[in-house]
Amino acid sequence: MAEEAGILLAYTVGMFGLFIVVCMFIVPLKYAVRLLFNSILGGIAIIVINMIGKAAGIHISLNLLTAAAAGILGIPGVLMLLFLQNI
């Protein structure tokens, strides 16, 4: 009986430890996927704006600052860049 309780306790502690380790990796992975998704959408938006805006003289240069704004903020970051460029 005492041996079974020890096995049950070890199993419970192991499952709790596994849960903690999985949570430690899932949460940062979720943020990394969100940043990657925003970066892709922001980059596509900059490319589309540069292609469509060529006739109107609208161009967003692609450098470290604009890439960071598009990557972190996504589409709203690209709109912010357009707004700041036209001020």
ZAVO-150606 format. One record per residue: x, y, z of N, C-alpha, C, O in turn. Coordinates in Angstrom, 3 decimals. Layout:
      n.px      n.py      n.pz     ca.px     ca.py     ca.pz      c.px      c.py      c.pz      o.px      o.py      o.pz
         X         Y         Z         X         Y         Z         X         Y         Z         X         Y         Z
...
% end
This chain:
      n.px      n.py      n.pz     ca.px     ca.py     ca.pz      c.px      c.py      c.pz      o.px      o.py      o.pz
     0.827    -1.197     0.000     0.000     0.000     0.000     0.866     1.253     0.000     0.576     2.190    -0.744
     1.918     1.299     0.810     2.788     2.471     0.876     3.571     2.621    -0.416     3.861     3.738    -0.844
     3.913     1.502    -1.038     4.658     1.547    -2.294     3.784     2.115    -3.419     4.268     2.868    -4.263
     2.509     1.755    -3.426     1.591     2.272    -4.432     1.363     3.776    -4.254     1.233     4.508    -5.234
     1.317     4.228    -3.006     1.150     5.651    -2.741     2.373     6.424    -3.222     2.247     7.529    -3.750
     3.555     5.842    -3.040     4.785     6.481    -3.518     4.810     6.570    -5.034     5.240     7.583    -5.586
     4.357     5.527    -5.712     4.300     5.534    -7.181     3.298     6.574    -7.653     3.572     7.311    -8.600
     2.145     6.645    -7.010     1.129     7.631    -7.363     1.649     9.052    -7.140     1.403     9.937    -7.960
     2.362     9.275    -6.043     2.929    10.588    -5.759     3.987    10.953    -6.805     4.021    12.088    -7.282
     4.848    10.001    -7.161     5.870    10.252    -8.176     5.233    10.550    -9.533     5.692    11.435   -10.255
     4.189     9.820    -9.878     3.472    10.054   -11.133     2.854    11.449   -11.145     2.933    12.152   -12.152
     2.238    11.852   -10.033     1.609    13.162    -9.935     2.647    14.282   -10.043     2.430    15.266   -10.750
     3.758    14.132    -9.351     4.820    15.140    -9.406     5.403    15.205   -10.816     5.682    16.294   -11.316
     5.588    14.063   -11.456     6.107    14.033   -12.821     5.175    14.701   -13.808     5.626    15.438   -14.685
     3.889    14.457   -13.679     2.920    15.080   -14.579     2.859    16.595   -14.355     2.737    17.359   -15.312
     2.941    17.023   -13.107     2.960    18.454   -12.803     4.214    19.098   -13.380     4.146    20.188   -13.948
     5.343    18.442   -13.239     6.594    18.953   -13.807     6.532    19.042   -15.322     7.006    20.014   -15.910
     5.949    18.032   -15.959     5.782    18.045   -17.405     4.866    19.199   -17.834     5.118    19.863   -18.839
     3.818    19.421   -17.071     2.908    20.528   -17.352     3.638    21.865   -17.285     3.444    22.719   -18.150
     4.469    22.053   -16.275     5.230    23.300   -16.109     6.196    23.492   -17.279     6.306    24.597   -17.811
     6.893    22.435   -17.682     7.847    22.530   -18.786     7.129    22.846   -20.095     7.605    23.672   -20.873
     6.003    22.207   -20.345     5.242    22.473   -21.574     4.742    23.914   -21.578     4.802    24.576   -22.614
     4.259    24.409   -20.464     3.797    25.797   -20.387     4.936    26.782   -20.620     4.728    27.837   -21.220
     6.135    26.451   -20.154     7.285    27.327   -20.352     7.636    27.455   -21.827     8.116    28.504   -22.255
     7.406    26.405   -22.615     7.742    26.461   -24.033     6.584    26.932   -24.901     6.822    27.524   -25.954
     5.359    26.695   -24.504     4.204    27.060   -25.322     3.984    28.567   -25.319     3.714    29.139   -26.374
     4.090    29.219   -24.192     3.813    30.647   -24.107     4.772    31.463   -24.972     4.301    32.296   -25.746
     6.108    31.269   -24.887     6.985    32.032   -25.788     6.778    31.658   -27.253     6.944    32.502   -28.133
     6.424    30.424   -27.519     6.185    30.001   -28.890     4.966    30.718   -29.467     4.939    31.059   -30.650
     3.968    30.941   -28.632     2.767    31.653   -29.075     3.117    33.082   -29.479     2.632    33.571   -30.499
     3.952    33.753   -28.694     4.363    35.105   -29.031     5.243    35.138   -30.274     5.140    36.065   -31.078
     6.099    34.152   -30.441     6.962    34.084   -31.619     6.132    33.870   -32.885     6.420    34.470   -33.920
     5.120    33.032   -32.811     4.252    32.793   -33.974     3.468    34.053   -34.304     3.307    34.387   -35.477
     2.979    34.754   -33.297     2.246    36.003   -33.522     3.157    37.055   -34.163     2.732    37.757   -35.081
     4.399    37.173   -33.694     5.348    38.120   -34.268     5.671    37.752   -35.713     5.766    38.631   -36.570
     5.839    36.467   -35.987     6.110    36.017   -37.353     4.928    36.326   -38.260     5.121    36.800   -39.380
     3.717    36.068   -37.804     2.509    36.342   -38.587     2.378    37.836   -38.872     2.081    38.228   -40.001
     2.601    38.679   -37.847     2.534    40.129   -38.049     3.618    40.603   -39.002     3.383    41.497   -39.814
     4.803    40.011   -38.910     5.892    40.393   -39.802     5.558    40.077   -41.248     5.810    40.888   -42.139
     4.999    38.913   -41.483     4.636    38.519   -42.847     3.545    39.434   -43.389     3.640    39.912   -44.520
     2.506    39.682   -42.587     1.432    40.577   -43.030     1.935    41.997   -43.259     1.544    42.645   -44.230
     2.793    42.482   -42.378     3.333    43.832   -42.538     4.216    43.952   -43.769     4.149    44.946   -44.492
     5.045    42.939   -44.009     5.897    42.948   -45.198     5.087    42.905   -46.478     5.382    43.624   -47.433
     4.070    42.067   -46.497     3.189    41.998   -47.672     2.480    43.335   -47.871     2.322    43.789   -49.005
     2.057    43.962   -46.790     1.366    45.257   -46.894     2.304    46.326   -47.450     1.889    47.137   -48.278
     3.554    46.340   -47.009     4.518    47.319   -47.525     4.756    47.090   -49.017     4.805    48.043   -49.794
     4.903    45.837   -49.408     5.127    45.527   -50.822     3.926    45.946   -51.663     4.093    46.540   -52.728
     2.720    45.643   -51.196     1.509    46.008   -51.935     1.367    47.525   -52.016     1.026    48.058   -53.072
     1.624    48.219   -50.920     1.526    49.678   -50.935     2.553    50.269   -51.891     2.243    51.218   -52.611
     3.764    49.730   -51.913     4.785    50.233   -52.829     4.411    49.960   -54.281     4.680    50.791   -55.148
     3.797    48.812   -54.564     3.412    48.500   -55.941     2.228    49.350   -56.399     2.239    49.887   -57.507
     1.214    49.472   -55.553     0.025    50.240   -55.916     0.316    51.742   -55.861    -0.153    52.501   -56.709
     1.076    52.156   -54.879     1.339    53.578   -54.698     2.393    54.145   -55.628     2.677    55.342   -55.577
     2.981    53.312   -56.480     4.007    53.795   -57.402     3.458    54.906   -58.291     4.158    55.887   -58.540
     2.233    54.779   -58.772     1.625    55.785   -59.645     1.323    57.070   -58.879     1.382    58.159   -59.450
     1.003    56.955   -57.602     0.661    58.133   -56.807     1.865    58.728   -56.092     1.741    59.749   -55.416
     3.019    58.108   -56.233     4.217    58.619   -55.573     4.322    58.225   -54.112     5.054    58.861   -53.354
     3.620    57.210   -53.710     3.671    56.724   -52.324     4.668    55.578   -52.262     4.573    54.612   -53.019
     5.626    55.701   -51.349     6.641    54.666   -51.214     7.076    54.602   -49.756     7.367    55.631   -49.146
     7.120    53.412   -49.205     7.634    53.191   -47.855     8.966    52.479   -48.013     9.023    51.350   -48.499
    10.039    53.147   -47.598    11.347    52.503   -47.708    11.432    51.366   -46.696    10.912    51.470   -45.585
    12.075    50.311   -47.083    12.203    49.148   -46.212    13.575    49.181   -45.555    14.587    48.886   -46.189
    13.597    49.543   -44.278    14.829    49.553   -43.497    14.540    48.920   -42.135    13.459    48.372   -41.918
    15.491    48.997   -41.239    15.346    48.325   -39.948    14.163    48.886   -39.147    13.420    48.126   -38.527
    13.991    50.186   -39.159    12.902    50.801   -38.386    11.541    50.448   -38.953    10.632    50.097   -38.201
    11.384    50.535   -40.270    10.087    50.215   -40.858     9.782    48.722   -40.755     8.629    48.331   -40.573
    10.811    47.898   -40.869    10.603    46.453   -40.711    10.194    46.115   -39.283     9.352    45.242   -39.072
    10.784    46.799   -38.295    10.416    46.563   -36.894     8.983    47.012   -36.631     8.229    46.323   -35.943
     8.608    48.166   -37.177     7.236    48.659   -36.980     6.236    47.717   -37.634     5.195    47.409   -37.053
     6.549    47.263   -38.833     5.636    46.342   -39.520     5.612    44.987   -38.826     4.564    44.343   -38.768
     6.738    44.549   -38.306     6.798    43.245   -37.652     6.100    43.215   -36.307     5.403    42.252   -35.987
     6.279    44.244   -35.533     5.697    44.263   -34.191     4.222    44.649   -34.234     3.398    44.057   -33.538
     3.896    45.641   -35.052     2.528    46.145   -35.069     1.673    45.585   -36.198     0.447    45.680   -36.146
     2.301    45.002   -37.219     1.551    44.426   -38.330     0.956    45.503   -39.215     1.604    46.513   -39.492
    -0.271    45.295   -39.659    -0.956    46.237   -40.550    -1.107    47.621   -39.914    -0.876    48.610   -40.610
    -1.478    47.753   -38.642    -1.537    49.098   -38.050    -0.177    49.800   -38.072    -0.126    51.025   -38.178
     0.907    49.059   -37.976     2.236    49.662   -38.066     2.508    50.220   -39.448     3.115    51.283   -39.582
     2.068    49.516   -40.472     2.237    50.003   -41.843     1.392    51.258   -42.061     1.846    52.213   -42.691
     0.179    51.255   -41.546    -0.669    52.450   -41.652    -0.049    53.630   -40.900    -0.142    54.772   -41.352
     0.576    53.361   -39.764     1.258    54.405   -39.010     2.415    54.966   -39.826     2.630    56.178   -39.845
     3.163    54.089   -40.503     4.262    54.552   -41.343     3.760    55.438   -42.477     4.382    56.452   -42.795
     2.646    55.064   -43.083     2.062    55.900   -44.133     1.637    57.258   -43.578     1.870    58.289   -44.209
     1.026    57.258   -42.418     0.579    58.507   -41.791     1.774    59.389   -41.469     1.758    60.585   -41.762
     2.815    58.811   -40.865     3.990    59.602   -40.503     4.736    60.120   -41.724     5.337    61.194   -41.678
     4.702    59.378   -42.794     5.384    59.805   -44.011     4.674    61.002   -44.653     5.318    61.842   -45.282
     3.381    61.078   -44.499     2.616    62.135   -45.141     2.390    63.361   -44.260     1.676    64.281   -44.659
     2.978    63.386   -43.088     2.850    64.562   -42.210     3.819    65.625   -42.670     3.883    66.701   -42.076
% end
